[in-house]
Each structure stands twice: as structure tokens, then as C-alpha cells.
Amino acid sequence: MDKARIVIADDDAENVKMLDELVRAEGHLTKTCGDGEAVLHLVRSWSPHLLLLDVDMPKMSGLECAKKVRSQISSDYVGIMMVTAQSDLSTLQNCFDAGADDYLLKPYRSDELRARMKNNLRIRGVHDSLRRMNRKLEEAATIDELTGLRNMRYLSKRLIDEVEHAKKHRVPLSCIMFDMDHFKQVNDQHDHLFGSQVLHEIGQLVMTKLRASDVPARYGGDEFFILLPGTTLKSAVDVAEQLRKLFETHQFKSGTHATRVTASFGVSGTHHPNDFEVLEARELIRSADSAMYSAKNAGRNRVETYAFIK
């Protein structure tokens, strides 16, 4: 890490000045303070990469500060190196028990400080890499591999959260469920590989008509579900109609294969103040599904709605 943010905490002004000069000489950014309470404030406001904490400080000791950092700060990993003049085993054990990654004994040598800082910043880099990897894995676990849309695992949780938010704050919530018309014929007349390509392209087309806050998901097979937070029933119908026309006019091509497909849409959502009294995640799915089957029974390639309050 070329330029790290490092907090230096010690109630001895001379020690602070000495450490500050050594750390800055390595090209890092520093902020200094004299007690643990000030350190906690800097951790929240400045997001440092490393803390150099004196064990004995007024108001809040370095040990207590380290414990609070580990218990209260969970967003980004902060390296902690305790600075102490006590070399007995119990003190060092207390440092590690408090959550420290390393320690520096007074009086310290500048070369030792540089080496230990470098190592602690390397550890911070490892934590950052692992966190990014975990985020990518978590993200991948919520994506449908074929279409690139969300999967049902993600949708189920998000749907519950959005329903609770809508009921609590009385903000509109709508959804769209659609199923491709006679999609089996695509697989029968061409092949399943081309059918998979069509489903992938459908996922990409859906994304062109949605906002970042909308949640499109593959419900299963050639059936899709779109959650529209903050959207009225009327606006959701407009989105569904845009998608219907887009599918109808789009030609799907791959190699020698080419086809056009249509879809039947069911739209459900809030349009009346009393809707929030009956709004539930299961009911939202059921009602959109019911409207979709009404569209199929009415001739397909159309949009039908379901209103909670008739």
C-alpha cells in the first residue's frame, strides 16, 4: 500500500511527534490524538488503514479502544498495532486478546517500526482482497447464470423487504410477471442451445427498460418476475407494455437460427390506499401470476392487471 491512512494515538506529545515524523517519512497520511475516544471518532470519520495505539492513555486505554474498534467497526478491516513499554507476557497477551494484530515495544527502532507497519498494511491488503472476493461470491450466488438477472433466492428476500418498506412508509409497490408464449416451439423448431441464447437475450432486453432500483429475476424456465419499488400499478403497466412491444418486434438470431417471440404479462401492485392493508409478498406473486394467466387465456401477447381492491 503506497499511501495509507494511519492514526497515531499517545498521550505523550513527544512520542506522537516522533512516530508522526517516522510514519510521514514513509509517505503515509497521519492523524494524531491523545486518547482512545478520539481514535474511535477518527476510525468512523476517516477510515484509517492502521492504528498505532499506546496501551496506557487517559479517558480510554489503547486496549479498551482496540476492543471497541473490533466490536463496533465491521465495514472495513482496520489494522491495530499496540505500542507499549511493557514486555511481560500478560501485557502482550492482553493486546492480542483486545484485537491487536501486532505490537511495538518502547523504545523502538525506526527500522523495526517500518518493517512492522509494512507487514500490518500487507495484512490489511489481504483482508481487503478477501472481502472483495467474498462480495463477488455473494453477488454470483444471487445471479441466474443463463439470463444475468437475479435468481429466486435473491428475489424472495428482496420481495419481503420491499413489501415491509412499502407497508411501513405507504409507498407504491408493483410487480410484473411474464411468460414467453409457446416457447417450447423455439426449442423444438431450432434447438435448446438457441433457446438458451434467446432467454439470455431476453434478460438483456429487460434490463434496457428498467431503473437501477428495479429487480428483474428469472422465476423459472421461460418465466420472469420484475419487482418495481416505488412504482404505481399504472406505471408498472406502462413498463410491461414497453417490454411486450420490444419482444414482439425484436428478431433473435444466432448463426443460421432466427425467430421472433412474444410474451404474456401480468401486472399487480398498489393503486388504492387500502391496498397496504392486504399487501403481502405471497399475495403480490399470486396476483401477478393470476393476471398473467388471464393474459394467456385472452389470446397471449398482451398485458393484464390485477387490483387488490376491486
C-alpha positions in Angstrom: 0.0 0.0 0.0 1.8 3.1 -1.2 0.0 5.8 0.8 -2.0 4.6 3.8 -4.1 6.5 6.4 -2.6 5.9 9.8 -3.8 7.1 13.2 -1.2 7.7 15.9 -2.6 7.8 19.5 -0.5 8.5 22.5 -0.9 11.0 25.4 2.8 11.7 25.3 3.3 14.6 22.8 7.0 13.7 22.2 6.1 10.1 21.3 3.4 11.3 19.0 5.7 13.7 17.2 8.4 11.1 16.8 6.0 8.5 15.4 4.3 11.0 13.2 7.6 12.1 11.6 8.7 8.5 11.0 5.3 7.5 9.5 5.1 10.5 7.3 8.7 9.9 6.1 7.4 6.6 4.6 4.9 8.6 2.5 1.8 7.8 4.6 -1.0 10.2 5.7 -1.4 10.6 9.5 -3.8 12.0 12.1 -2.8 12.2 15.8 -4.7 12.2 19.0 -4.1 11.6 22.7 -6.9 9.2 23.9 -9.0 6.2 22.8 -12.2 8.2 22.4 -10.6 10.4 19.8 -9.4 7.3 18.0 -12.9 5.9 17.7 -14.1 9.2 16.2 -11.3 9.1 13.6 -12.0 5.5 12.7 -15.6 6.4 11.9 -14.8 9.7 10.1 -11.5 9.0 8.4 -11.5 5.2 7.7 -7.8 4.6 8.6 -5.9 1.6 7.4 -3.8 1.2 10.6 -3.9 2.4 14.2 -0.8 2.8 16.3 -2.2 2.8 19.9 -0.4 3.4 23.1 -1.6 0.9 25.7 -1.9 3.5 28.5 -4.0 6.5 27.7 -6.5 8.7 29.6 -10.3 8.5 29.1 -10.0 5.2 27.2 -6.9 3.0 27.2 -5.5 1.6 24.0 -6.7 -1.9 25.0 -10.3 -0.7 25.5 -10.2 1.3 22.3 -9.0 -1.8 20.4 -11.9 -3.9 21.8 -14.4 -1.2 20.7 -13.0 -1.0 17.2 -13.2 -4.7 16.8 -16.8 -4.9 18.2 -18.2 -1.8 16.6 -16.5 -1.3 13.3 -17.3 -4.1 10.8 -17.4 -2.4 7.4 -13.6 -2.2 6.7 -10.9 -4.0 8.5 -8.6 -1.7 10.5 -5.1 -2.9 11.4 -4.2 -2.3 15.0 -0.6 -2.2 16.4 -0.2 -1.6 20.1 2.7 0.5 21.3 3.9 -0.3 24.9 6.9 -0.2 27.2 5.8 -3.3 29.0 7.3 -6.5 27.6 5.8 -9.0 30.1 3.8 -11.9 28.6 0.5 -10.9 30.2 0.5 -7.4 28.7 1.3 -8.7 25.3 -1.4 -11.4 25.7 -3.9 -8.6 26.7 -3.0 -6.7 23.5 -3.9 -9.7 21.3 -7.0 -10.5 23.3 -8.2 -6.9 22.7 -7.9 -7.5 19.0 -4.4 -6.2 18.1 -2.6 -7.6 15.1 0.8 -6.7 16.3 2.8 -4.7 19.0 5.8 -2.4 19.1 7.9 -2.2 22.2 9.3 1.1 23.5 11.9 2.2 23.0 11.5 1.2 19.3 13.9 1.4 16.4 12.8 3.2 13.2 13.7 0.2 11.1 11.6 -2.1 13.2 8.6 0.4 13.1 8.9 0.5 9.3 9.0 -3.3 9.0 6.1 -3.8 11.3 4.0 -1.1 9.6 4.7 -2.7 6.2 3.6 -6.1 7.5 0.4 -4.8 9.1 -0.5 -2.9 5.9 0.1 -6.1 3.9 -2.3 -7.9 6.3 -4.9 -5.2 5.7 -4.4 -5.7 1.9 -5.1 -9.4 2.3 -8.3 -8.6 4.3 -9.4 -6.2 1.5 -8.8 -8.8 -1.2 -10.7 -11.5 0.8 -13.6 -9.1 1.4 -13.8 -8.2 -2.3 -13.7 -11.9 -3.2 -16.5 -12.7 -0.8 -18.6 -9.9 -2.2 -18.2 -11.3 -5.7 -19.1 -14.8 -4.5 -22.2 -13.4 -2.7 -23.2 -11.5 -5.8 -22.6 -14.5 -8.0 -24.9 -16.6 -5.7 -27.8 -14.3 -6.4 -27.5 -14.2 -10.2 -29.2 -16.5 -12.7 -26.3 -17.7 -14.8 -28.2 -18.0 -18.1 -30.0 -14.6 -18.2 -27.8 -12.5 -16.0 -30.9 -11.5 -14.0 -31.4 -12.1 -10.3 -32.4 -15.6 -9.2 -35.3 -16.7 -6.9 -33.0 -16.8 -3.8 -32.3 -13.1 -4.1 -35.9 -12.2 -5.2 -37.5 -14.0 -2.3 -35.6 -12.0 0.3 -35.8 -8.7 -1.6 -39.6 -9.1 -2.1 -40.2 -9.4 1.6 -38.0 -6.4 2.4 -39.7 -4.2 -0.2 -43.2 -5.2 0.9 -42.4 -4.3 4.5 -40.9 -1.0 3.4 -44.0 -0.2 1.2 -46.4 -1.0 4.1 -44.4 1.0 6.7 -43.9 4.1 4.6 -47.0 3.8 2.4 -45.0 4.0 -0.8 -46.3 2.2 -4.0 -45.0 -1.2 -5.0 -45.8 -3.1 -8.1 -44.6 -6.2 -9.9 -44.7 -7.8 -13.4 -44.8 -11.5 -14.2 -44.4 -12.6 -17.7 -44.1 -15.9 -19.6 -42.9 -16.4 -23.1 -45.6 -17.6 -25.5 -45.2 -21.1 -27.0 -41.5 -21.1 -26.1 -41.4 -24.8 -26.4 -41.7 -24.3 -30.2 -38.4 -22.4 -30.2 -36.6 -25.4 -28.8 -38.5 -27.9 -31.0 -38.0 -25.9 -34.2 -34.4 -24.9 -33.6 -32.5 -26.5 -30.6 -32.1 -26.0 -26.9 -28.8 -24.1 -27.4 -30.6 -21.5 -29.5 -33.4 -21.4 -26.9 -30.9 -20.7 -24.2 -29.5 -17.9 -26.3 -33.0 -16.4 -26.7 -33.6 -16.5 -22.9 -30.2 -14.8 -22.3 -31.1 -12.1 -24.8 -34.5 -11.6 -23.2 -32.7 -10.9 -19.9 -30.6 -8.2 -21.7 -33.6 -6.6 -23.3 -35.4 -6.5 -20.0 -32.6 -4.5 -18.4 -32.8 -1.8 -21.1 -36.3 -0.8 -19.8 -35.7 -0.8 -16.1 -34.2 1.5 -13.5 -31.3 0.6 -11.2 -33.8 0.2 -8.3 -35.9 -2.4 -10.1 -35.3 -6.1 -9.5 -35.7 -8.4 -12.6 -35.4 -12.1 -11.9 -35.8 -15.4 -13.7 -38.7 -17.1 -12.0 -38.1 -20.4 -13.7 -37.8 -21.8 -17.2 -39.1 -19.1 -19.5 -41.0 -17.3 -16.8 -39.8 -13.9 -15.4 -40.6 -11.6 -12.5 -39.9 -7.9 -12.1 -40.2 -6.1 -8.8 -40.8 -2.4 -9.1 -40.3 -0.5 -5.9 -41.9 3.0 -5.7 -44.0 2.2 -8.8 -47.8 2.6 -9.1 -49.9 0.0 -10.8 -50.4 2.3 -13.8 -46.7 3.0 -14.3 -46.0 -0.8 -14.0 -48.5 -1.4 -16.8 -46.6 1.1 -18.9 -43.3 -0.8 -18.3 -44.9 -4.1 -19.2 -46.3 -2.7 -22.4 -42.9 -1.4 -23.4 -41.4 -4.8 -22.8 -44.2 -6.5 -24.7 -43.7 -4.3 -27.8 -39.9 -4.8 -27.5 -40.1 -8.6 -27.5 -42.7 -8.6 -30.3 -40.5 -6.5 -32.7 -37.1 -8.0 -31.8 -35.6 -10.6 -34.0 -33.5 -13.2 -32.2 -30.6 -14.5 -34.3 -27.7 -16.9 -33.8 -25.9 -18.4 -36.7 -28.5 -19.9 -39.1 -31.2 -19.7 -36.4 -33.7 -16.8 -36.3 -37.1 -16.3 -34.6 -39.4 -13.8 -33.0 -41.2 -14.4 -29.7 -44.0 -12.8 -27.7 -44.8 -12.8 -24.0 -47.9 -12.6 -21.8 -47.7 -10.2 -18.9 -49.5 -10.0 -15.6 -49.2 -6.8 -13.5 -50.1 -6.4 -9.9 -49.5 -3.6 -7.4 -50.8 -0.9 -5.2 -53.3 1.7 -6.6 -55.6 2.3 -3.6 -54.8 3.4 -0.1 -56.4 0.3 1.4 -54.1 -1.9 -0.7 -51.4 -1.6 2.0 -53.7 -3.5 4.5 -53.7 -6.6 2.3 -50.3 -6.3 0.7 -48.1 -9.4 1.3 -45.2 -10.9 -0.6 -47.1 -14.1 -1.3 -50.2 -12.2 -2.4 -48.2 -10.0 -4.7 -46.7 -13.0 -6.6 -50.1 -14.8 -6.6 -51.9 -11.8 -8.0 -49.3 -11.2 -10.8 -49.4 -14.9 -11.7 -53.2 -14.7 -11.9 -53.1 -11.7 -14.2 -50.5 -13.4 -16.4 -52.7 -16.4 -16.9 -55.6 -14.1 -17.7 -53.4 -12.6 -20.5 -52.7 -16.1 -21.8 -56.3 -17.1 -21.7 -57.3 -13.9 -23.5 -55.1 -14.7 -26.5 -51.4 -14.1 -25.3 -49.1 -11.3 -26.3 -50.9 -8.9 -24.0 -50.9 -7.2 -20.6 -53.5 -7.9 -17.9 -53.7 -6.4 -14.4 -54.8 -7.5 -11.0 -56.1 -5.0 -8.5 -56.2 -5.9 -4.8 -59.2 -3.6 -4.2 -61.8 -4.0 -6.9 
